């Protein structure tokens, strides 16, 4: 087993633990349902990303460089950023076809875990 796989497994275990402890529950992206369409039979079904994280039904991909836009005054600056995708492995409930969805990154989950839960106090 190489160090990349070991690192991915360590990150996966950490994500499953944090998801189980409720660290991501306050993220609307993770806690709401999303529609996924099977590439094989075109059947549409709903999933909740948080359920997959808690159950460990994902794998951590290899880090990759992407281009991002960063507003810089009246201009947009294009920068390179490294991200590590979270790959959800889905099985179609109708035909059994395997589909991969990459809706999240490890870096996004870190931001969510570090952000405090929104206040329940309402101001008038």
Buried (B, 14 or more C-beta within 10 A) or exposed (E): EEEEEEBBEEBBEBBBEBBEEEBBEEBEEBEEEBEBEBEEEEEEBEBEBBBBBBEBBBBBBEBEEEEEEEEEEEEEEEEEEEBBBBEBEBEBEEEEEEBEBEBBBBBBBBEBBEEEEEEEEEEE
